[in-house]
Amino acid sequence: MKPLLFLILFITVCRAEPHLPPGTKALPSAAEKGRGPLALVNLNHHVLGHARVFGGKEPDLFVAGYGGPQAVHLFKCVDTAEKGAPIFAEPVVVKCGFKDKGCVFQRTDGGVVGLWIDKEELVTTSFDREKLEFRESKREKLPKAVKSPSSLGVLRNGEGYDIAFEMSNGGKGTEGSPNTEAWRPFNSSGIAVGELRYRYLIGWPAKGEVRQITKTRNEVFFSMHGITGMDLGVGHERDLITGSRQGNLVFYRNKAASGFDLETKRLVAGEDGNALRHPSINPSVAAYPGGLIACGEGSLYFYRFTGKWAKTGAPVFAEPVSVLQEHANLYAGTLPSPTTVDWNGDGVLDILAGNSEGFVLFFENIGSNDEPKFLPATRMQAGGREIQVQAGYSGSLQGLQEARWGYLSPNAIDWNGDGTVDLITGDITGDYLIYLNRGTKTQPKLDPAHPIYCDGIDLHGMWRCRPAVAKIGDRMALAIVDGDDHFHLYWRIDDYNVEDGGKLKLDDGKLIGTSGGVGGMSGRCKLDFFDWNRDGHLDFVIGTGRVVSIPDRETGYPMAALGQNPVVGGLIGSLVDKALPVKLKKTLGTPLLMLNQGDNTFARPLVFRDEDDLVIQPGGAHETGAVGTMLGKDGPNLLICNEAGRMFLLPGKKLRTAR
């Protein structure tokens, strides 16, 4: 084999690392003691358990993060919030040979134990308080019946413990890849195809045989994401609760004083008697004094146990409230897409942000435009209810399992010229909605969502995109990524209708494409009209995911232009075409700038670089929001997000956009 070919075939796939200018910090919470929702720098969280490590009144919390840098963290409990949610100090990284699929609990003698699934083995570790380290003390083969468990939970049993494992029923889901034209997660009747994957529980008691402990093997759709033992009072000292993909919390009464004797599942109820549903997808659960903590994609929430029981026989918990952390960064949810606007009419710019959970968040600026200070988010409402857009049964092109994602991307402008700011959104479905403001400048009040129409048809384009909105001349303009995957301009006719303004073009006359592929590799583009170079013409500031490729799939940013391996350049690409086992270097979502040439044609995209000539990439593969703004001194400046929910304000004067 020739040396160069040998090198190419054995190149390690390079993981792209995020980059921000040196010294850049995420926007902090301006609340008292910097309090804000607790969230690691990860897309998903898994609460491992609690123990009194630091000797406080309430126990401390062990949390693992995945989707990003994986580690186990310990949070010291420092206070309790008004509605009973715990407040923790900043996290400390714990040395641990395992990052997930674990459970942490405290023995009666005060020792802290961590149990972990390591492939087909169960590993027992003990926690060293002084060195903040889990040390392995025992490793044993899992019983044959416990094959590839997804999570585990522990029920105390005197000085020992019984273990419950989450198991798959073997359902295969939809076959094929969502990144191909052949992918069809729904049939011609609109029904999801493929087997529905479900989970069930197997018990491994301290005394007795390993066996299935749930009534069926179809207990929870897709995944439970964790199991916790709960002491809910007399007769309920050893019950179990699990999470679920769709957000239900599933309760099992355990009648056994040791081991398992589970009743049929029930859905944990709210105070109205109806089943609670976690605000976001994939919640795992862990008992905590007074209730339980649940988290999945997004931040941590506390559910207070009311001591009551629903008619269904399920325990009743209060509505979830945020678990808080002191000295926290502002948290905008996962995959946030921001915009800046004076939402409450006090003369300073606030931040609005949509996220993958489907919410629109309002961050009030209690400082000034030059020196902004933001309070933690409150969820925006429309028609008297919180805005939350999610895919539902068939709204995601990637199938039923994505029903709880929304990928909401808002823009704000006075659309109808009545002096108040309205909201226009794109989301997971590819639809565009408007929320008209019927309030005042200082007291906004949004109508429920209403579709935007063109030629009487709902305006629809690529999924997970943000519309750009601005007044151009004397008309209101809206730009989206259309169904042909091109930048497309529309003009306002009235509150709910637009007319076709044509596809936007590059200065060489070519159309502007967006996606790096089809299906799941399409869309994910966040458009923003903003005059970056102050020449009187509106440019595009664009947030992207790593599969975005503007203006074409062969040379576009960021995927094609930034995704090649610099060691061997284009040669790798030619070899990939010949089906050799080589992969390109992966890039990240990258803020882009497309300058308006003065006649509403646009130059090819530019990346933002710092003073060291390094490309700005805030972190995240899926998608990241970016907008131009006059927040901060000496604007224009750049407000960007990483996909783990942090926001960064970068001084425009320290950014370069030359090729």
Helices and strands as residue ranges (DSSP letters): H 3-9, G 32-34, E 36-37, E 44-51, E 60-66, E 71-75, E 77-80, E 86-88, E 92-94, E 102-106, E 112-118, E 121-128, E 133-141, E 152-157, E 160-168, E 198-204, E 211-212, E 220-221, E 227-230, E 239-242, E 250-252, E 266-267, E 284-288, E 291-295, E 301-309, E 315-317, E 321-322, E 324-325, E 337-341, E 350-354, E 360-363, E 378-379, E 381-382, E 385-386, G 400-402, E 409-413, E 422-426, E 432-435, E 450-451, E 453-454, E 457-458, E 468-472, E 475-481, E 487-492, E 497-503, E 505-506, G 519-521, E 526-530, E 539-543, E 549-550, E 557-558, H 559-562, H 570-577, E 592-594, E 601-602, E 606-607, E 626-629, E 637-641, E 647-650, G 652-654
